[in-house]
């Protein structure tokens, strides 16, 4: 199927450090979206990437879309305790359907 | 932004009974809504697409007779888990896009807070 693979599955980060989570697809993506789900909460939209090589920033979060539009990454700098949660990438398709990656569960060590 | 509500937020039911979950878009109209199921520490699995005024479309492996979906208005979709069993216990989340896909853009989803179903 048209799945998206996310790595790592878990990310333990020391507060203040940086980390990156990756999203990979075997097929070309028309777009990629990123969501954050806090523990016990629901997914919240972060960003959508559409163009090849696109880079978007949201404060300490940097999102990239690969040149071949088969992969994407989320890089967080100076991790804070508020960054705790699971980050999902999702490929968009016709009819607004989304296929979610497995997610990266982020734990922050103070 | 856009707000999507779900009711109930949690429910406990006995095996063999049916449970109805409501999903409402509060400040926008949604011709399409999506229902997901999420098991602990796992990703969201799309169950079905709810279409206003027409039949829902189900993902492969999802029993349409067990998970009944009704999208009677532009702001309400309901999911009924019929003859629930313990293996149906999960976190059920609905979502709605605020727009229609054009070109390569897929509209972002606004998620409800979810319904935690426990079947005893």
Boltz contact constraints between the chains, C-beta under 6 A:
constraints:
  - contact:
      token1: [A, 30]
      token2: [B, 104]
      max_distance: 6.0
  - contact:
      token1: [A, 31]
      token2: [B, 104]
      max_distance: 6.0
  - contact:
      token1: [A, 31]
      token2: [B, 106]
      max_distance: 6.0
  - contact:
      token1: [A, 42]
      token2: [B, 93]
      max_distance: 6.0
  - contact:
      token1: [A, 42]
      token2: [B, 111]
      max_distance: 6.0
  - contact:
      token1: [A, 42]
      token2: [B, 113]
      max_distance: 6.0
  - contact:
      token1: [A, 42]
      token2: [B, 114]
      max_distance: 6.0
  - contact:
      token1: [A, 43]
      token2: [B, 111]
      max_distance: 6.0
  - contact:
      token1: [A, 45]
      token2: [B, 108]
      max_distance: 6.0
  - contact:
      token1: [A, 50]
      token2: [B, 104]
      max_distance: 6.0
  - contact:
      token1: [A, 92]
      token2: [B, 106]
      max_distance: 6.0
  - contact:
      token1: [A, 96]
      token2: [B, 97]
      max_distance: 6.0
  - contact:
      token1: [A, 96]
      token2: [B, 101]
      max_distance: 6.0
  - contact:
      token1: [A, 96]
      token2: [B, 106]
      max_distance: 6.0
  - contact:
      token1: [A, 96]
      token2: [B, 107]
      max_distance: 6.0
  - contact:
      token1: [A, 100]
      token2: [B, 43]
      max_distance: 6.0
  - contact:
      token1: [A, 100]
      token2: [B, 44]
      max_distance: 6.0
  - contact:
      token1: [A, 102]
      token2: [B, 43]
      max_distance: 6.0
  - contact:
      token1: [A, 103]
      token2: [B, 43]
      max_distance: 6.0
